[in-house]
């Protein structure tokens, strides 16, 4: 098997939100994502959305009670915990931290310089999903 060479990003985290429209707006305001595409279903809910950051992307949609959706637990269903965390590389981590905090992100780990290089912080979005933002880029040599 080999990775696709037809795309800019070969791994794309996917999330589900109870209020995906509000999540999209908040993720763009607080974290600086850009709407790439938002597809609504007949009820006006978000069937599928794509938010970009540099050459990375997250996809998201509304929480659904279907075969795939039953494999995903929301943080409020499991005591506010998360089973995964998206890691996003940012150029100016301290500025990003301040923007996210001002927008109401719940900080889990404060901004700190890391022993392995760069700086980072982690936070929860309004629906409890865990995010990590940092300036360390494992693709770039020190």
Number of C-alpha atoms within 10 A of each C-alpha: 3 4 9 9 8 7 9 11 13 11 11 12 13 14 17 22 21 15 14 22 17 12 19 21 15 19 19 15 14 19 22 16 20 17 16 13 12 18 12 15 10 7 7 9 17 22 18 17 21 19 19 16 17 12 8 16 22 17 17 21 24 21 20 14 10 8 8 8 12 10 8 14 14 19 17 12 9 10 9 13 15 17 11 10 14 15 14 18 17 20 14 14 21 19 11 21 24 13 16 22 16 11 15 14 22 17 17 13 12 13 19 13 16 13 7 8 13 16 19 25 21 20 23 22 19 15 17 18 21 22 20 16 23 25 20 20 14 9 6 6 5 9
